[in-house]
Amino acid sequence: MQRRHTFLALLATSLLGACAQPVPAEKSKYIGEWEGLAMALLITQDGSIAYKRLKGGVATSISGPLKRFDGDNFVVGFGPVTTTFEVSVPPHQDGTDWKMTVDGVELTRVRRSADADAT
């Protein structure tokens, strides 16, 4: 588990110079490190995104700058090459946990960035 956190942190750091759009204040609940069944997602305040998923024996990973939010969904990519992450349930508090559903997978926030707005 520690390796995954280190990997995501290094990946996010390498993206700092990319042309990311910072996460708008009204979407600050998206910021943090999220985990679910065979999926990990990191969204930083500066708009860097790191995603990893294992589905059907195939590993997919995407890292890049946030381009924009479309409603609850968010778009990541460079120039014309983009990926839209479909958020069917936006970030919300469930007891003491924060959850959201992305691309059909329920994720739980395991860590929130210190520079994110308090919620």
Stockholm file with secondary structure:
# STOCKHOLM 1.0

chainA/1-119         MQRRHTFLALLATSLLGACAQPVPAEKSKYIGEWEGLAMALLITQDGSIAYKRLKGGVATSISGPLKRFDGDNFVVGFGPVTTTFEVSVPPHQDGTDWKMTVDGVELTRVRRSADADAT
#=GR chainA/1-119 SS CHHHHHHHHHHHHHTTTSCCCCCCGGGGGGCEEEEETTEEEEECTTSEEEEEEEETTEEEEEEEEEEEEETTEEEEEETTEEEEECEEEEEEEETTEEEEEETTEEEEEEECCTTSCCC
#=GC SS_cons         CHHHHHHHHHHHHHTTTSCCCCCCGGGGGGCEEEEETTEEEEECTTSEEEEEEEETTEEEEEEEEEEEEETTEEEEEETTEEEEECEEEEEEEETTEEEEEETTEEEEEEECCTTSCCC
//
